[in-house]
Amino acid sequence: MDFYAFQDHLKQHFQLQLPFVMYRQPGEDEVKAQLQPNNTLEYVNDFQEKGFVFAPFNESKKPIVFSYASAEAISCTQESLTLDLSMNLCKEERGEQERYEELVAKTIKTIRETGIDKIVVSRKKEIIKKTDAFTYFRNLLSLYPDAMVYCWYHPLVGMWIGATPETLVKTEGKRLKSMALAGTQVYHETTEVSWGEKEKEEQAMVTRAIVDGLSCIKAVSNLQVGEPSTARAGNVLHLKTNITANFEPKCLGKIIKELHPTPAVCGLPYQMAYDYILNEENYDRSYYTGYLGELNMQHQKNRNPRRRNVENSAYQSVSTQTNLYVNLRCMQVFKDRLAIYVGGGITKDSIPKAEWEETQRKAETMQKVL
């Protein structure tokens, strides 16, 4: 099946108002899809389910899972796709800059008065226009080869689309990987850049929080932390630290709950920042800064041609993997409007106007596909 036949099949499913997800993992050329047979909403209970997970920011709400057992699974190879960027972008709602800068100023005041290290505050940028999610998805595939690109739909929830650079957790067998991603600057044709002390400390705080959280879980062992490096995410750069460990698969749910929401999308100390966000942002983040991806899915590895025992080689080529990503650089797609979600980490030294400008740069990741 070529890519356009793949999308046509999904469009027919969408016209029937049936749930689906199509996605491509970072650095890969295989585009996958799960098409659900009915509108039943299924939720994750113990994280031993097998399928595609879509979780909200609010940890009190259960993640949705598209069960692999009941789904029609199809895939295709990403081809050289033609970008369709002919649509005009409308201006965002008036007064949004003033509202967001007021929120940032209030957040800075709260941080200075309470001693909170960091609070991530966000906003929703609404654009009125006729929409085409399938075109946006195709454009994202071409523009962001190193991101997790997805389009997720359920008629009782809505349609979400995005290209996220941040891993929440990846597992294979009894090994897990996570990352700390924080600090932002504009990308100017190179990743060889210098970072200020504010960005370095912000990134170090996120790393420490993730490591401390994983260290408290008895089922996690051999925890190792890499050196910070620069990672590109669309038109911005971030500081990234890779974290690896061994774990017991039966405790996967505990690990996910410990990692979500990460300090990079919430703040530190966690509970104080989390409560502030729910009380002061004055809108529902919904699935923005939640997480999404494959849960306990089987993956076929390439066989090792040097092995003499072909049967043994085939047996070892299948592994159970979980690949979950933080839902950043995303938007909700309606028939006649879009809602783009963006935010930034606020500290006592933040400047409201600079924070507004940073969210504008982050919003460009989605705006480029329009």
Residue pairs with C-beta under 8 A, 6 or more apart in sequence:
1 9
1 74
1 75
1 76
2 76
2 77
2 79
3 31
3 76
3 77
3 78
3 79
3 81
3 138
5 76
6 22
6 31
6 33
6 74
6 75
6 76
7 22
7 134
7 137
7 138
9 33
9 35
9 74
10 20
10 22
10 33
10 35
10 134
11 134
13 20
13 35
14 20
14 153
17 39
17 155
18 35
18 36
18 37
18 38
18 39
18 155
19 35
19 36
19 39
19 66
19 153
19 154
19 155
20 33
20 34
20 35
20 36
20 66
20 152
20 153
21 33
21 34
21 52
21 54
21 66
21 150
21 151
21 152
21 153
22 31
22 32
22 33
22 137
22 150
22 151
23 31
23 32
23 33
23 52
23 148
23 149
23 150
23 151
23 152
23 293
24 30
24 31
24 32
24 78
24 141
24 148
24 149
24 150
25 148
25 323
26 145
26 146
26 147
26 148
26 165
27 145
27 146
29 77
29 78
30 75
30 76
30 77
30 78
31 75
31 76
31 77
31 78
31 141
32 73
32 74
32 75
33 73
33 74
33 75
34 51
34 52
34 66
34 68
34 71
34 72
34 73
35 71
35 72
35 73
35 74
36 66
36 67
36 70
36 71
36 154
37 70
37 71
37 72
39 154
39 155
39 156
41 64
41 154
41 156
41 157
42 64
42 65
42 66
42 67
43 62
43 63
43 64
43 65
44 53
44 55
44 62
44 63
44 64
44 65
44 253
44 295
45 62
46 253
47 252
47 253
47 256
47 295
47 296
48 250
48 252
48 253
48 296
49 65
49 67
49 295
49 296
50 67
50 68
50 69
50 295
50 296
50 297
51 65
51 66
51 67
51 68
51 69
51 71
51 294
51 295
51 296
51 297
52 65
52 66
52 68
52 152
52 292
52 293
52 294
52 295
53 63
53 64
53 65
53 291
53 292
53 293
53 294
53 295
53 324
54 63
54 64
54 65
54 66
54 152
54 160
54 287
54 290
54 292
55 63
55 64
55 260
55 287
55 290
55 291
55 292
56 63
56 285
56 286
56 287
56 290
57 261
57 265
57 285
57 286
57 287
57 288
57 289
57 290
58 278
58 284
58 285
59 257
59 260
59 261
59 274
63 290
63 291
64 154
64 157
65 295
68 297
78 141
81 138
81 141
81 142
83 138
83 139
83 142
83 143
84 135
84 138
84 139
85 139
85 368
85 369
85 370
87 129
87 130
87 132
87 370
88 129
89 127
89 129
89 367
89 370
90 127
90 128
90 129
92 125
92 126
92 127
93 125
93 126
96 123
96 125
97 356
99 123
100 121
100 123
100 352
100 355
100 356
100 359
101 352
101 353
101 355
101 356
102 352
103 121
103 123
103 280
103 281
103 282
104 121
104 346
104 350
104 352
104 355
104 356
105 352
106 280
107 119
107 121
107 276
107 280
107 346
107 350
108 346
108 347
108 348
108 350
108 352
110 116
110 119
110 276
111 117
111 118
111 119
111 346
111 347
111 348
112 348
114 272
116 267
116 268
116 269
116 272
116 273
116 276
117 205
117 267
117 268
117 269
117 347
118 202
118 205
118 263
118 267
118 268
118 273
118 345
118 346
118 347
119 267
119 273
119 276
119 277
119 345
119 346
120 264
120 265
120 266
120 267
120 273
120 277
120 289
120 343
120 344
120 345
120 346
121 277
121 280
121 281
121 343
121 344
121 346
122 281
122 285
122 288
122 289
122 341
122 342
122 343
122 344
122 359
123 281
123 283
123 341
123 342
123 343
123 359
124 283
124 288
124 339
124 340
124 341
125 339
125 340
125 341
125 342
125 359
125 363
126 337
126 338
126 339
126 340
127 337
127 338
127 339
127 340
127 370
128 336
128 337
129 336
129 337
129 338
129 370
130 335
130 336
131 333
131 334
131 335
131 336
131 337
131 338
133 151
133 153
133 159
133 161
133 333
134 151
135 369
136 151
136 161
136 333
136 369
136 370
137 149
137 150
137 151
137 161
139 368
139 369
140 147
140 149
140 161
140 162
140 163
140 369
141 149
143 163
143 234
143 368
143 369
144 163
144 234
144 365
146 165
146 232
147 163
147 164
147 165
147 233
147 234
147 329
148 162
148 163
148 164
148 165
148 292
148 293
148 323
148 325
149 162
149 163
150 160
150 161
150 162
150 164
150 292
151 159
151 160
151 161
152 159
152 160
152 161
152 292
153 159
153 160
158 332
158 333
158 334
159 332
159 333
159 334
160 287
160 327
160 330
160 331
160 332
160 333
161 330
161 331
161 333
162 327
162 328
162 329
162 330
162 331
162 366
163 234
163 329
163 330
163 365
163 366
164 292
164 325
164 326
164 327
164 328
164 329
164 330
165 181
165 231
165 232
165 233
165 234
165 238
165 328
165 329
166 179
166 181
166 233
166 262
166 264
166 325
166 326
166 328
167 177
167 178
167 179
167 323
167 324
167 325
167 326
168 178
168 256
168 259
168 260
168 262
168 291
168 293
168 324
168 325
168 326
169 176
169 177
169 178
169 255
169 256
169 259
169 322
169 324
170 176
170 177
170 178
170 321
170 322
170 323
170 324
171 177
171 247
171 249
171 252
171 321
171 322
172 299
172 319
172 320
172 321
173 249
173 319
173 320
174 246
174 247
174 248
174 249
175 244
175 245
175 246
175 247
176 220
176 244
176 245
176 246
176 247
176 255
177 242
177 243
177 244
178 210
178 214
178 242
178 243
178 244
178 259
179 240
179 241
179 242
179 243
180 203
180 206
180 207
180 210
180 240
180 241
180 243
180 262
180 263
180 264
181 203
181 206
181 231
181 238
181 239
181 240
181 264
181 326
182 199
182 202
182 203
182 205
182 206
182 238
182 239
182 263
182 264
182 345
183 195
183 198
183 199
183 200
183 202
183 203
183 238
183 239
184 199
184 236
184 237
184 238
184 344
184 358
184 361
184 362
185 193
185 195
185 199
185 236
185 237
186 235
186 236
186 237
186 361
187 232
187 234
187 235
187 236
187 237
191 230
191 231
191 232
191 237
192 230
193 230
193 237
195 230
195 239
198 347
198 349
199 239
200 228
200 239
202 345
202 347
203 228
203 239
203 240
203 241
204 228
205 263
205 268
206 262
206 263
206 264
206 268
207 225
207 228
207 241
207 243
209 262
209 263
209 268
209 270
210 243
210 259
210 262
210 263
211 223
211 225
211 243
213 258
213 259
214 220
214 223
214 243
214 245
214 255
214 258
214 259
215 223
216 258
217 247
217 251
217 254
217 255
217 258
219 247
219 248
219 250
219 251
219 254
219 255
220 245
220 246
220 247
220 251
220 255
221 245
221 246
221 247
222 245
222 246
223 243
223 244
223 245
224 243
224 244
224 245
225 241
225 242
225 243
226 241
226 242
226 243
226 244
227 241
228 239
228 240
228 241
229 239
229 240
229 241
230 237
230 238
230 239
230 240
231 237
231 238
231 239
231 240
233 328
233 329
233 365
234 329
234 362
234 364
234 365
234 368
235 361
235 364
235 365
235 368
236 361
236 362
236 365
247 255
249 320
252 296
252 322
256 291
256 324
260 290
260 291
261 270
261 274
261 289
261 290
262 326
263 270
263 273
264 326
264 345
265 289
265 326
265 328
265 343
266 273
266 274
266 277
266 289
267 273
267 274
267 276
267 277
267 345
267 346
277 285
285 341
286 332
287 327
287 330
287 332
288 327
288 328
288 330
288 341
289 326
289 327
289 328
289 341
289 343
290 326
290 327
291 324
291 325
291 326
291 327
292 324
292 325
292 327
293 322
293 323
293 324
293 325
294 321
294 322
294 323
294 324
295 322
295 324
296 320
296 321
296 322
297 320
297 321
297 322
297 323
298 318
298 319
298 320
298 321
299 318
299 319
299 320
299 321
300 317
300 318
301 316
301 317
301 318
301 319
302 317
303 310
303 313
303 314
303 317
304 313
307 313
329 362
329 365
329 366
330 340
330 341
330 366
331 338
331 339
331 340
331 341
331 366
332 338
332 339
332 341
338 366
338 370
340 363
340 366
340 367
342 359
342 360
342 362
342 363
343 359
343 362
344 350
344 355
344 358
344 359
344 362
346 355
